[in-house]
Amino acid sequence: MKLLGGVLLSLVAPVVVAEGFERQLESHEHGKADMAVVLEGSELQIEISSPAANIVGFEHAPVDEQQQQALTSVIAQLKQPERLFVFPEGSACNTVLAEVETTLVDSHDEHEHENEHEAGHDHEGDRDREGSDHSDFMLSYQFHCGSAELLNGFSLELFQYYPQMKHLQVQLIGPAGQSYQQLDSENRWVSF
């Protein structure tokens, strides 16, 4: 976990909690995703880990132009956090970072690289790909909130854009301590 694995998490929560959440993120279940939220002072960090099927509808490297366009479009949309998160009026939360990573892009690049080197066919690489047929998205966002005292929570709008995502397990670390929440299309509010 890029943002939460650093110094901030070690100051806010015990290492045991972080390790437990990382194990939770390693599970791969369609329809479900995980979100970690840390609010410290005026800095808000959010990370979401989801199977690719929840977001783009497939879990393999794009096989045609339509899938490539869908992937490109989804990545562009995920880099617009103002569409994905709705903060309370007056909290003045502005985007500092919006980063999208997916193994779909990596696997597509690896596939192209292997096609260039067909003469030196790597059977071990084939076994690795066959064993890992799941692709994921890792979304990292950071916000600076000018009036963090007004930030009692926020609405997560992912469900309206990605209906394959049914449940989101949230680990929250904020002013009141640590808590866990379950979100879905009917319950999109994250409370601090």
Buried (B, 14 or more C-beta within 10 A) or exposed (E): BEBBBEEBBEEBBEEEBBEEBBEEBEEBEBEBBBBBBBBBEBBBBBBBBBBBBBBBBBBBBBEEEEBBEBBEEBBEBBBEBEEBBBBBEEBBBEBEBBBBBBBBBEBBEBBEEBEEEEEEEEEEEEEEBEEEEBBBBBBBBBBBBEBBEBBBBBEBBBBEEBEBBBBBBBBBBBEEEEBEBEBEEEEBEBEB
